[in-house]
Amino acid sequence: MRSLNVALDERAYDIHIGRGLIDRGELFASVLKRKRAVVISNEVVAPLYAARVLAALDSVDVAHQLVVLPDGEAHKDWPTLNLIFDALLGARVERSTTLIALGGGVIGDMVGFAAATYQRGVPFIQVPTTLLSQVDSSVGGKTAINHPLGKNMIGAFHQPRLVLADIDTLDTLPERELKAGLAEVIKYGLIRDGEFFDWLEINMPRLLARDADALAFAIERSCRNKAEVVIEDETETGVRALLNLGHTFGHAIETGLGYGEWLHGEAVAAGTLMAAELSRRLGWLGDADIARIRGIHEAAGLALRGPRLGVDRYLELMSHDKKVEAGKLRLVLLRAIGDAVVWGEATQTDVASAIDQCCSDD
């Protein structure tokens, strides 16, 4: 088991990465305020792993119940969130009860938001079961639901008590979702860890083959990068915004197509290529850099071009981004591979040209 700590004073917590972690009741019990927990999952993940989590809780005498939600980004909304509140209120769950999020990024975000708001805040544990959630969304305390006008626009910062990234759960992950998770892994190399980017170029075949050692290394390195940024800027007032490379473009894709049409990582990959192209137009990246960025996304089996929503539609959707400040769109761009910057001085013409250049002709 590999472990690291997100050092946020009284909100500090551990991230454990390894195999068979969901069976270890003592890991769950180590952070519980009292021996009661509510496991919240979805209709895809629950049949695979809920029984093992419940058995782990039984082994340490933790009382529990299971709540199963519909699966998919299309259900990351108020009605589904209310299903969690209905279950908690119906069972008279108290503030000392811990919620356990068992699933991918949608479950983690929704359970985290429920934990942040139920009785003004209860503890929760993240048990991410997708590569994307293990390397990104389970760490850092961002919780949210979607709105028809924008992704993740309604939420709260609420740190988990523990993150258990069990690599065994990736064995049942569909190939498409594995590749989507790699987009967030690549992101860390691009924004702040050029050495990791070099490693990914060499080891992408091992990751696609689900080599356990390669996955463990990539997950730990990604989590360490994210933890360092979160420690420096927990509520995204500065450097944490760099973690959103490709996301402003990508969220426009997800919202514009309808949530769930493209996976989050697929949209981020296409958005990252748009951000790279804009960075080239600003004179920061050269053709060789663009070739490397395209090459690693292609090696991971990710989208190299976004859908043709229309440039005006992209710009309209991007105007709802959380990084808009005083009416000005601020984008995460690349001065070099391994060196990102939040930039608000790109002209609308350059942004529009980068989007058009990187969109499909289909």
Secondary structure, 3 states (H helix, E strand, C coil): CEEEEECCHHHCEEEEEECCHHHCHHHHHCCCCCCEEEEEEECCCHHHHHHHHHHHHHHCCCEEEEEEECCCHHHCCHHHHHHHHHHHHHCCCCCCCEEEEEECHHHHHHHHHHHHHHHHCCCEEEEECCHHHHHHHCCCCEEEEEECCEEEEEEEECCCCEEEEEHHHHHHCCHHHHHHHHHHHHHHHHHHCHHHHHHHHHHHHHHHCCCHHHHHHHHHHHHHHHHHHHHHCCCCCCHHHHHHCCHHHHHHHHHHHCCCCCCHHHHHHHHHHHHHHHHHHCCCCCHHHHHHHHHHHHHCCCCCCECCCCHHHHHHHHCCCCCCECCECCEEEEEECCEEEEECCCCHHHHHHHHHHCECCC
